[in-house]
C-alpha cells in the first residue's frame, strides 16, 4: 500500500468520536473505510486514495470511560480543499463502529502548509538581501511593512486563538489564522480567529463585553458558521466576503470595503428569507408514556417455535415482528428497525433479530412495549425486556 510523503501533505482532518461500547483502533479504522465506501464515487474512494498516496496513515487515539469509548481521529490528505472537505463530511456519516453505535464530529481541517509558507517567506527575505547588484527597494519596503504589521499577532485564551489587539471595544471574528493575518496586512488589527468552524468558549466570553463583527467567507460554509456563532454568542454585525471568495484571499481594499458593508444580524438572515430567532430556553422533555401490553408466558413449545424462526432468519439481515400469540406481523431490515418501530401502528410483542441488538434498538423496543427480543448478540442487557439467545 502506498504511503503519503510528509512533504506532500496539504491538510489534516481532526475529528472526535464517541461510541456506546468498547472499541479498539482497528474497529474505528475499519468503520471509516467500510462505511464511506461508495458514498463519493470511484474517484474519492478512500481505500484507492490511500493506495495512490493521496490519503496518509489514519491515526486514532482512544480511551474508555465506563461502557463508552471516545477518542480522536486524524486523517492527512494531499487532496485540494473541496475534496478534503468532502472526505471530512463523509466521515461524519459513520453511525457504527464495530458492534457499537457511534457519532463522529469533524472539529477542524488544518492547513499544514502554513509552517512551510512561513519558512519560505523568511528564507526569501534573506536570499533577497544577499542578491548582488540592483534590487527593487519598493518591493523590499513593502515586504518589511507587511512583516511589521503581522509581527503583532498573538494568542488568546486556553485555546491559543490567533489574534491582534483586543483591547478596544470592537473586535472582528474570522475563521482561521490566515484570515487574521490578512486583516492585519489591511490595517485591521482587532481580529481574532476561531481556529475552525466550532465556536470556542473564549469568543463566547468576549461577546459578553465586546461588540462582535463576524466576518465570514462567501460560501455555504460561511453561512453555517454564521448560524452557529449567532446561536451561541452575542453578535452585533455580520460582514460577508463576495461569493466564492475567502477572507484570506481578499485584497486590502476589499477587506475594508466589505467590513464597511457589515449589516445587523437580523438583516443578514432576512436576506435569506429567514428571520433570526434568539436562543430560546429548551422545552421540558415530556415524560414517556408506558405502553401496557398483555404479559407473555413462554413455555417450551413457544421457545421451540422461536428457535426455529430464529434459525430460519439467520443470515438474512432482517428482523421478524411477532404478536403475543407468535403470529408473524412483518419482516423488515434490521438496520431500519429503530425508526420502523417508532412509526409502526401495530406494536410487536416479540422481535427476532439477525445481528446485534444495539442500545438504540433496545430503547425503541421498550417504548413500543416489546416484551421479548431474540438475537445472537446484545450490546447491553440493561433493560426490562426479556432477552433470549436461542
C-alpha positions as CSV (number, residue, x, y, z in Angstrom):
1,X,0.0,0.0,0.0
2,X,1.4,3.4,-1.0
3,X,2.3,5.8,1.8
4,X,1.8,9.6,1.6
5,X,5.0,11.6,1.9
6,X,5.0,14.1,4.8
7,X,6.3,16.7,2.4
8,X,3.2,16.4,0.2
9,X,0.5,16.6,3.0
10,X,-1.7,19.6,2.5
11,X,-4.5,19.3,5.1
12,X,-5.1,17.4,8.3
13,X,-8.7,16.4,9.2
14,X,-9.2,16.5,13.0
15,X,-12.3,14.6,14.2
16,X,-13.6,13.4,17.6
17,X,-15.8,10.4,18.1
18,X,-17.9,8.7,20.8
19,X,-19.2,5.1,20.8
20,X,-21.6,3.3,23.1
21,X,-19.3,0.2,23.7
22,X,-15.7,-0.9,24.0
23,X,-13.7,-0.4,20.8
24,X,-10.2,-1.0,19.5
25,X,-8.3,1.1,16.9
26,X,-9.0,-1.5,14.0
27,X,-12.8,-1.1,14.7
28,X,-12.5,2.7,14.1
29,X,-10.3,2.5,11.0
30,X,-12.4,-0.4,9.6
31,X,-15.6,1.7,10.0
32,X,-14.0,4.7,8.2
33,X,-13.1,2.7,5.2
34,X,-16.1,0.4,5.2
35,X,-18.9,2.9,5.8
36,X,-17.6,5.6,3.4
37,X,-17.3,3.0,0.6
38,X,-19.3,4.1,-2.5
39,X,-20.5,7.4,-0.9
40,X,-18.4,9.7,-3.1
41,X,-17.9,7.6,-6.2
42,X,-14.8,5.8,-7.5
43,X,-12.6,8.9,-7.7
44,X,-12.9,9.6,-4.0
45,X,-12.9,6.0,-2.7
46,X,-10.7,6.2,0.5
47,X,-9.0,2.8,0.0
48,X,-7.9,3.8,-3.5
49,X,-6.8,7.3,-2.4
50,X,-4.6,5.7,0.2
51,X,-3.1,3.3,-2.3
52,X,-2.4,6.3,-4.6
53,X,-0.7,8.2,-1.7
54,X,-3.4,10.9,-1.6
55,X,-4.6,10.0,1.9
56,X,-2.0,9.1,4.5
57,X,-2.0,6.8,7.5
58,X,-5.1,7.4,9.7
59,X,-4.1,8.0,13.3
60,X,-6.6,7.0,16.1
61,X,-6.2,7.6,19.8
62,X,-9.0,6.4,22.1
63,X,-9.8,5.9,25.8
64,X,-12.7,4.1,27.5
65,X,-14.9,5.6,30.1
66,X,-17.4,3.3,31.8
67,X,-19.1,1.5,28.9
68,X,-18.3,4.1,26.3
69,X,-15.2,4.8,24.1
70,X,-14.2,8.2,23.0
71,X,-11.2,9.5,21.0
72,X,-9.6,11.5,18.3
73,X,-9.1,10.7,14.6
74,X,-6.5,12.4,12.3
75,X,-6.6,11.9,8.5
76,X,-3.8,13.5,6.5
77,X,-4.6,14.3,2.8
78,X,-2.8,15.6,-0.2
79,X,-6.1,16.5,-1.9
80,X,-7.4,20.0,-2.6
81,X,-9.7,21.9,-0.3
82,X,-13.0,20.8,-1.8
83,X,-12.0,17.1,-2.0
84,X,-10.7,17.2,1.6
85,X,-13.9,18.7,2.9
86,X,-16.0,16.0,1.1
87,X,-13.9,13.3,2.7
88,X,-14.4,15.0,6.1
89,X,-18.2,15.3,5.6
90,X,-18.3,11.6,4.5
91,X,-16.6,10.5,7.7
92,X,-19.3,12.3,9.8
93,X,-21.9,10.0,8.3
94,X,-20.5,6.9,10.1
95,X,-23.0,5.7,12.6
96,X,-21.5,2.4,13.8
97,X,-18.0,1.3,14.8
98,X,-17.6,-2.4,15.4
99,X,-20.7,-3.6,17.3
100,X,-21.5,-0.2,18.8
101,X,-23.5,2.9,17.8
102,X,-21.2,5.9,17.4
103,X,-21.1,9.5,16.4
104,X,-18.2,11.4,14.7
105,X,-17.8,15.2,14.6
106,X,-15.1,16.9,12.5
107,X,-13.7,19.7,14.7
108,X,-11.4,21.4,12.2
109,X,-9.4,21.0,9.0
110,X,-5.9,22.2,9.4
111,X,-3.8,23.6,6.6
112,X,-0.4,22.1,7.5
113,X,1.4,24.0,4.8
114,X,1.3,27.2,6.9
115,X,4.7,26.5,8.6
116,X,6.2,25.8,5.2
117,X,4.9,29.1,3.9
118,X,6.4,31.0,6.9
119,X,9.8,29.3,6.3
120,X,9.7,30.2,2.5
121,X,8.9,33.8,3.2
122,X,11.6,34.2,5.8
123,X,14.2,32.4,3.7
124,X,13.2,34.5,0.6
125,X,13.8,37.7,2.6
126,X,17.4,36.6,3.5
127,X,18.1,35.5,-0.1
128,X,16.8,38.8,-1.4
129,X,19.2,40.7,0.8
130,X,22.1,38.5,-0.4
131,X,21.4,39.2,-4.1
132,X,24.3,41.3,-5.6
133,X,23.5,44.2,-7.8
134,X,20.4,46.3,-8.1
135,X,17.2,45.4,-6.2
136,X,13.7,46.9,-6.2
137,X,13.7,48.9,-3.0
138,X,9.9,49.3,-3.1
139,X,9.4,45.5,-3.0
140,X,11.7,45.2,0.0
141,X,10.0,48.1,1.7
142,X,6.5,46.6,1.2
143,X,7.8,43.2,2.5
144,X,9.2,44.9,5.6
145,X,6.0,46.8,6.2
146,X,3.9,43.6,5.9
147,X,6.3,41.9,8.3
148,X,5.9,44.7,10.8
149,X,2.1,44.6,10.5
150,X,1.9,40.9,11.1
151,X,4.5,40.7,13.8
152,X,2.0,41.8,16.4
153,X,-0.1,38.6,16.1
154,X,-0.5,36.9,19.5
155,X,-2.7,34.2,21.1
156,X,-5.8,34.5,23.3
157,X,-7.1,32.1,26.0
158,X,-6.5,28.4,26.7
159,X,-7.3,27.5,23.0
160,X,-4.5,29.9,21.9
161,X,-6.6,31.6,19.4
162,X,-4.6,33.8,16.9
163,X,-5.5,37.4,17.4
164,X,-4.4,41.0,17.2
165,X,-5.1,43.8,19.6
166,X,-8.3,43.1,21.5
167,X,-8.1,46.0,23.9
168,X,-10.7,48.1,22.1
169,X,-14.5,47.8,22.3
170,X,-14.9,46.3,18.8
171,X,-13.4,43.0,17.5
172,X,-13.6,41.1,14.3
173,X,-14.1,37.4,14.5
174,X,-12.9,35.3,11.5
175,X,-12.4,31.6,10.8
176,X,-8.7,31.0,10.7
177,X,-5.2,32.3,11.4
178,X,-4.7,33.2,7.7
179,X,-7.7,35.5,7.9
180,X,-6.3,37.3,10.9
181,X,-3.0,37.8,9.1
182,X,-4.8,39.2,6.1
183,X,-6.8,41.6,8.3
184,X,-3.6,42.9,9.8
185,X,-2.0,43.4,6.4
186,X,-5.0,45.5,5.6
187,X,-4.6,47.6,8.7
188,X,-7.4,45.9,10.7
189,X,-5.6,44.9,13.9
190,X,-8.5,43.8,16.1
191,X,-9.2,40.4,14.6
192,X,-9.4,37.0,16.3
193,X,-9.7,33.5,14.7
194,X,-12.0,30.7,15.8
195,X,-9.4,28.1,14.6
196,X,-12.1,26.2,12.7
197,X,-15.9,26.1,12.4
198,X,-16.6,25.3,16.0
199,X,-17.1,28.3,18.3
200,X,-14.6,28.4,21.1
201,X,-15.6,29.4,24.7
202,X,-13.2,32.3,24.6
203,X,-15.2,34.1,21.9
204,X,-18.4,33.4,23.8
205,X,-16.9,35.2,26.8
206,X,-15.6,38.1,24.7
207,X,-19.1,38.6,23.2
208,X,-20.4,39.5,26.6
209,X,-18.2,42.6,26.8
210,X,-17.2,43.4,23.2
211,X,-19.1,44.4,20.1
212,X,-18.6,41.4,17.8
213,X,-18.4,41.7,14.0
214,X,-18.4,38.3,12.4
215,X,-16.5,38.3,9.0
216,X,-17.3,35.1,7.1
217,X,-16.3,33.6,3.7
218,X,-18.7,34.0,0.8
219,X,-19.7,30.3,0.6
220,X,-22.1,27.9,2.2
221,X,-19.6,27.1,4.9
222,X,-19.7,30.8,5.9
223,X,-23.4,30.7,6.2
224,X,-23.3,27.7,8.5
225,X,-20.6,29.3,10.7
226,X,-22.8,32.4,10.9
227,X,-25.8,30.4,12.2
228,X,-23.6,28.5,14.7
229,X,-21.9,31.6,16.1
230,X,-25.1,33.7,16.3
231,X,-26.9,30.8,18.1
232,X,-24.2,30.6,20.8
233,X,-22.7,34.2,21.2
234,X,-23.8,37.8,21.1
235,X,-23.0,39.1,17.6
236,X,-23.7,42.7,16.6
237,X,-22.8,42.8,12.9
238,X,-22.0,40.3,10.1
239,X,-19.7,41.1,7.2
240,X,-19.5,38.7,4.2
241,X,-16.8,38.2,1.6
242,X,-18.0,38.1,-2.1
243,X,-19.4,34.9,-3.4
244,X,-16.8,32.2,-3.8
245,X,-14.1,34.1,-2.0
246,X,-12.5,33.5,1.4
247,X,-11.5,36.3,3.8
248,X,-7.8,35.3,3.4
249,X,-8.0,35.9,-0.3
250,X,-9.2,39.5,-0.2
251,X,-7.0,42.5,-1.1
252,X,-6.6,45.2,1.4
253,X,-9.2,47.4,-0.3
254,X,-11.7,44.6,-0.4
255,X,-11.2,43.8,3.3
256,X,-12.0,47.4,4.2
257,X,-14.9,47.7,1.7
258,X,-16.7,44.5,2.9
259,X,-16.2,45.4,6.6
260,X,-17.9,48.8,5.8
261,X,-20.8,46.9,4.3
262,X,-21.5,44.9,7.5
263,X,-25.1,44.5,8.5
264,X,-27.1,43.6,11.6
265,X,-27.8,40.0,12.4
266,X,-31.5,40.4,11.7
267,X,-30.8,42.0,8.3
268,X,-28.3,39.3,7.3
269,X,-30.8,36.4,8.0
270,X,-33.7,38.3,6.5
271,X,-31.8,38.4,3.2
272,X,-32.0,34.7,3.0
273,X,-35.8,34.9,3.8
274,X,-35.1,33.8,7.3
275,X,-35.8,35.7,10.5
276,X,-33.2,35.4,13.2
277,X,-34.6,33.9,16.4
278,X,-32.7,34.4,19.6
279,X,-31.8,31.4,21.6
280,X,-34.8,30.0,23.5
281,X,-35.0,28.2,26.7
282,X,-35.3,24.5,25.9
283,X,-38.7,23.0,26.3
284,X,-39.1,20.5,29.1
285,X,-38.9,16.9,27.9
286,X,-42.2,15.2,28.0
287,X,-42.4,12.0,30.1
288,X,-42.7,8.8,28.0
289,X,-46.0,7.1,28.4
290,X,-45.6,3.5,29.5
291,X,-47.2,1.1,26.9
292,X,-49.3,-1.5,28.6
293,X,-49.3,-5.0,27.0
294,X,-50.5,-8.4,27.9
295,X,-47.8,-10.4,29.6
296,X,-46.3,-13.3,27.6
297,X,-45.6,-16.7,29.1
298,X,-43.0,-18.7,27.1
299,X,-43.5,-22.4,27.5
300,X,-41.2,-25.0,25.8
301,X,-43.4,-25.2,22.7
302,X,-43.2,-21.4,22.2
303,X,-39.5,-21.3,22.8
304,X,-39.0,-24.1,20.2
305,X,-41.0,-22.1,17.7
306,X,-39.0,-19.0,18.3
307,X,-35.8,-21.1,17.9
308,X,-37.0,-22.3,14.5
309,X,-37.9,-18.8,13.4
310,X,-34.5,-17.5,14.6
311,X,-32.6,-20.2,12.7
312,X,-34.7,-19.6,9.6
313,X,-33.9,-15.8,9.8
314,X,-30.2,-16.3,10.4
315,X,-28.1,-14.6,7.7
316,X,-31.0,-12.6,6.3
317,X,-30.1,-9.3,8.0
318,X,-33.8,-8.9,8.9
319,X,-36.0,-8.6,11.9
320,X,-39.2,-10.5,12.4
321,X,-42.0,-8.8,14.3
322,X,-44.5,-11.1,16.2
323,X,-47.6,-10.5,18.2
324,X,-48.2,-12.1,21.7
325,X,-49.5,-15.3,20.0
326,X,-46.3,-15.7,18.0
327,X,-48.1,-14.7,14.7
328,X,-45.8,-13.0,12.3
329,X,-46.7,-9.4,11.7
330,X,-43.9,-8.1,9.4
331,X,-40.3,-8.7,8.3
332,X,-38.1,-5.6,7.9
333,X,-34.4,-4.8,7.6
334,X,-32.6,-4.9,10.9
335,X,-30.8,-1.7,10.0
336,X,-34.1,0.2,9.8
337,X,-35.7,-1.4,12.8
338,X,-35.1,1.5,15.2
339,X,-37.2,4.0,13.1
340,X,-39.7,1.4,11.9
341,X,-40.7,0.5,15.5
342,X,-41.5,4.2,16.3
343,X,-43.6,4.5,13.1
344,X,-45.4,1.2,13.4
345,X,-49.2,1.4,14.1
346,X,-49.3,-2.2,15.4
347,X,-46.8,-2.7,18.1
348,X,-44.9,-6.1,18.3
349,X,-44.7,-8.1,21.5
350,X,-41.7,-10.3,20.3
351,X,-38.9,-9.4,17.9
352,X,-36.4,-11.8,16.3
353,X,-33.3,-10.0,15.0
354,X,-30.5,-11.3,12.8
355,X,-27.5,-9.4,14.2
356,X,-26.5,-7.4,17.2
357,X,-29.2,-5.6,19.3
358,X,-27.9,-2.1,19.9
359,X,-29.0,0.2,22.8
360,X,-30.9,2.4,20.3
361,X,-33.0,-0.6,19.2
362,X,-33.5,-1.7,22.8
363,X,-34.8,1.8,23.7
364,X,-37.2,1.8,20.8
365,X,-38.5,-1.7,21.7
366,X,-39.1,-0.6,25.2
367,X,-41.1,2.5,24.0
368,X,-43.5,0.3,22.0
369,X,-43.9,-2.2,24.8
370,X,-42.0,-5.1,23.3
371,X,-41.6,-7.9,25.9
372,X,-39.1,-10.4,24.3
373,X,-36.2,-10.0,21.9
374,X,-34.5,-13.0,20.4
375,X,-30.9,-12.5,18.9
376,X,-27.4,-13.8,19.0
377,X,-25.7,-10.7,20.5
378,X,-26.8,-7.9,22.7
379,X,-24.9,-4.6,23.1
380,X,-26.4,-4.1,26.5
381,X,-28.5,-6.1,28.9
382,X,-29.7,-3.1,31.0
383,X,-33.4,-3.5,30.1
384,X,-36.7,-4.8,31.3
385,X,-37.2,-6.7,28.1
386,X,-36.7,-10.5,28.3
387,X,-33.6,-11.3,26.2
388,X,-33.2,-14.7,24.6
389,X,-30.3,-16.2,22.7
390,X,-31.6,-19.4,21.3
